[in-house]
Amino acid sequence: MNLKALYKLRYGLYVVSSRKGDKLNGQIANTVFQITSEPPTIAVSINKNNLTHEFIKGSKVLAVSVISQDAPLSFIGHFGFKSGRDIDKMGSINYKAGETQAPVVTDNALAYLEARVIQEVDVGTHTIFIGELVGADVIKEGEPMTYAYYHQVKRGTTPKTAPSYVEEKNEAVPKMAKYKCTVCGWVYDPELGDPDGGIKPGTPFEEIPDDWVCPICGAAKSDFERME
């Protein structure tokens, strides 16, 4: 069975956030979709191990921010590869309190949806939260980030807790050695460089400054290993 067939399904990329008392948290999700228009309802799939799952299950409220296509990898890494158990994810992010007091992330967002959970569906490793909208608005115009664009253009990686995670295998030996982040799995390709991080295409990994960090998770250069 070739699970890469799943890549042909279309996904967006979103920040799903919630609260637990006065505590706030959010994470990256790619499984958000509309179910009905009257009343307007949406569904969100969240891994049971994630802190956001705990917050949504307890408070029964959530917010979804639609990420802009030009959002930097560091923003996606902040919400996708770091845990709210270790850091305050909202501490350095612009957000506002929604109708339910759930945090609505406005940084790098085109629009948002806010909902109260009316039903939960247990699907093993994940829970599908079905919510009725209580708020929604367009923040700015632009192209939304798609999961395909994130992988093909941004060259992002997928957290292992994501519904769409599929383990990748090394398939070829590059002309210039690629290096893989041992923390999040992002691959530095010398032919492409890291323009957002100031590294020009064609720069060998060995010539990258020692203070450079992974654009996804912020891991140090020393946390990368050569791909054979």
C-alpha positions as CSV (number, residue, x, y, z in Angstrom):
1,M,0.0,0.0,0.0
2,N,1.5,3.3,-1.1
3,L,0.4,5.9,1.5
4,K,1.8,8.7,-0.6
5,A,-1.5,8.5,-2.4
6,L,-2.8,10.4,0.6
7,Y,-0.7,13.4,-0.5
8,K,-3.2,13.9,-3.4
9,L,-5.9,14.9,-0.9
10,R,-6.2,18.7,-0.5
11,Y,-5.5,20.3,2.8
12,G,-5.0,23.8,4.2
13,L,-2.8,24.9,7.1
14,Y,-4.3,26.4,10.2
15,V,-3.6,27.5,13.8
16,V,-6.1,25.8,16.1
17,S,-6.3,27.4,19.5
18,S,-8.2,27.0,22.7
19,R,-8.1,27.9,26.4
20,K,-8.2,26.2,29.8
21,G,-9.2,28.7,32.5
22,D,-6.7,31.6,32.0
23,K,-4.2,29.4,30.1
24,L,-4.0,29.6,26.3
25,N,-2.5,27.4,23.7
26,G,-2.5,26.7,20.0
27,Q,-1.1,24.3,17.4
28,I,-0.8,23.7,13.7
29,A,-3.5,21.6,12.1
30,N,-4.3,20.6,8.5
31,T,-7.6,18.9,9.0
32,V,-10.2,21.6,9.3
33,F,-13.4,21.5,7.1
34,Q,-16.9,22.9,6.9
35,I,-19.7,20.4,7.5
36,T,-22.9,22.4,7.2
37,S,-23.9,26.0,6.3
38,E,-27.1,26.3,8.4
39,P,-26.3,26.3,11.1
40,P,-22.6,26.9,10.1
41,T,-20.5,24.0,11.6
42,I,-16.9,22.9,11.2
43,A,-14.8,19.9,12.1
44,V,-11.2,19.9,13.4
45,S,-9.1,16.8,14.0
46,I,-6.6,17.0,16.9
47,N,-4.2,14.4,18.2
48,K,-5.0,13.2,21.7
49,N,-1.5,13.7,22.9
50,N,-1.4,17.4,22.2
51,L,-2.0,20.0,24.8
52,T,-4.6,21.8,22.6
53,H,-6.7,18.6,22.6
54,E,-6.8,18.8,26.4
55,F,-7.8,22.4,26.3
56,I,-10.6,21.9,23.7
57,K,-11.9,18.9,25.5
58,G,-12.1,20.8,28.7
59,S,-13.4,24.2,27.6
60,K,-15.5,23.0,24.6
61,V,-14.3,26.1,22.6
62,L,-11.8,26.5,19.8
63,A,-10.6,29.1,17.2
64,V,-9.1,28.4,13.8
65,S,-6.9,30.9,12.0
66,V,-6.3,30.5,8.3
67,I,-2.6,30.9,7.7
68,S,-1.3,33.2,4.9
69,Q,0.8,31.6,2.1
70,D,3.7,34.0,2.9
71,A,3.9,33.0,6.6
72,P,7.5,32.3,7.6
73,L,8.5,28.7,8.4
74,S,9.5,29.9,11.9
75,F,5.9,30.8,12.6
76,I,4.7,27.4,11.5
77,G,7.4,25.7,13.5
78,H,6.5,27.8,16.6
79,F,3.0,26.3,16.6
80,G,3.8,22.9,15.0
81,F,7.1,21.7,16.6
82,K,7.0,23.2,20.0
83,S,4.8,22.2,22.9
84,G,2.7,24.5,25.0
85,R,3.8,22.3,28.0
86,D,7.3,23.8,27.6
87,I,6.7,27.4,26.3
88,D,4.0,30.0,26.3
89,K,3.1,29.9,22.6
90,M,1.0,33.1,22.8
91,G,3.6,35.1,24.6
92,S,5.3,36.4,21.5
93,I,2.2,36.2,19.2
94,N,-0.5,38.8,18.3
95,Y,-3.9,37.4,19.2
96,K,-7.3,38.6,20.4
97,A,-9.9,37.1,22.7
98,G,-12.8,35.8,20.8
99,E,-16.5,35.5,21.8
100,T,-15.7,32.4,23.9
101,Q,-12.4,33.9,25.2
102,A,-10.5,31.4,23.0
103,P,-7.4,33.1,21.7
104,V,-7.7,34.1,18.0
105,V,-4.2,34.2,16.4
106,T,-4.0,37.2,14.0
107,D,-0.3,37.1,13.1
108,N,0.1,35.7,9.5
109,A,-3.6,35.0,9.3
110,L,-6.1,35.8,6.6
111,A,-9.3,34.9,8.4
112,Y,-10.5,33.2,11.6
113,L,-13.4,31.0,12.7
114,E,-14.5,30.5,16.3
115,A,-16.7,27.7,17.5
116,R,-18.3,26.0,20.5
117,V,-17.9,22.2,20.4
118,I,-21.3,20.4,20.0
119,Q,-20.0,16.9,19.3
120,E,-16.9,14.8,19.6
121,V,-15.9,11.7,17.5
122,D,-13.2,9.4,18.8
123,V,-11.1,8.1,15.9
124,G,-8.3,6.3,17.8
125,T,-5.2,8.5,18.0
126,H,-7.3,11.7,17.3
127,T,-10.6,13.3,18.2
128,I,-12.7,15.1,15.6
129,F,-14.3,18.1,17.3
130,I,-17.4,19.3,15.6
131,G,-18.3,22.9,16.5
132,E,-21.0,25.4,15.7
133,L,-19.6,28.8,14.7
134,V,-20.1,31.7,17.0
135,G,-17.7,34.1,15.3
136,A,-15.8,34.5,12.0
137,D,-14.2,37.3,10.0
138,V,-11.7,38.1,7.2
139,I,-8.5,39.7,8.6
140,K,-6.9,40.6,5.3
141,E,-6.9,39.5,1.7
142,G,-4.3,37.0,0.3
143,E,-3.7,33.4,-0.6
144,P,-4.1,30.8,2.1
145,M,-1.3,28.4,2.8
146,T,-2.0,24.9,1.5
147,Y,-0.4,21.8,2.8
148,A,1.0,21.1,-0.6
149,Y,2.5,24.6,-0.8
150,Y,4.0,24.2,2.6
151,H,5.8,21.0,1.5
152,Q,6.7,21.8,-2.1
153,V,7.6,25.5,-1.9
154,K,8.3,26.1,1.8
155,R,9.8,22.6,2.1
156,G,8.3,22.1,5.5
157,T,8.0,18.9,7.5
158,T,5.1,17.2,9.2
159,P,4.9,16.6,13.0
160,K,4.5,12.9,13.8
161,T,1.2,13.7,15.7
162,A,-0.4,15.1,12.6
163,P,-3.3,13.1,10.9
164,S,-1.4,13.2,7.6
165,Y,2.0,12.1,8.8
166,V,3.7,9.5,6.6
167,E,7.3,8.4,7.3
168,E,9.7,9.4,4.5
169,K,12.6,7.3,3.3
170,N,15.9,8.6,1.8
171,E,15.6,7.8,-1.9
172,A,18.7,9.3,-3.6
173,V,22.2,10.6,-3.0
174,P,22.4,14.4,-3.9
175,K,25.1,16.1,-5.7
176,M,25.8,18.2,-2.7
177,A,25.1,16.5,0.6
178,K,21.8,17.3,2.2
179,Y,21.5,17.6,6.0
180,K,18.5,16.6,8.1
181,C,17.4,18.2,11.4
182,T,17.4,15.5,14.0
183,V,14.7,17.4,16.0
184,C,12.0,18.0,13.4
185,G,13.1,16.3,10.3
186,W,13.5,19.4,8.0
187,V,16.1,18.9,5.3
188,Y,18.6,21.5,4.3
189,D,19.1,21.2,0.5
190,P,22.3,23.2,-0.6
191,E,20.8,23.7,-4.0
192,L,17.9,25.6,-2.5
193,G,19.5,27.1,0.5
194,D,17.5,28.9,3.1
195,P,16.6,32.4,1.7
196,D,14.4,33.3,4.7
197,G,17.4,32.6,6.9
198,G,19.9,34.5,4.7
199,I,21.5,31.4,3.2
200,K,21.8,31.7,-0.6
201,P,21.0,28.8,-2.9
202,G,24.2,26.8,-3.7
203,T,25.6,27.2,-0.2
204,P,27.1,23.9,1.1
205,F,26.0,23.1,4.6
206,E,29.6,23.3,5.9
207,E,29.7,27.0,4.9
208,I,26.6,28.0,6.8
209,P,27.4,30.2,9.8
210,D,27.5,28.3,13.1
211,D,24.8,30.5,14.6
212,W,22.3,29.5,11.9
213,V,19.3,27.6,13.2
214,C,16.6,25.3,11.7
215,P,13.9,27.5,10.1
216,I,11.2,25.1,11.4
217,C,12.0,24.3,15.0
218,G,15.0,26.6,15.8
219,A,17.4,23.7,16.4
220,A,21.1,24.5,16.2
221,K,23.3,23.7,13.2
222,S,25.0,21.0,15.3
223,D,21.6,19.2,15.5
224,F,21.8,18.4,11.8
225,E,23.1,15.1,10.4
226,R,24.4,14.3,6.9
227,M,22.0,12.3,4.7
228,E,23.8,9.4,3.0
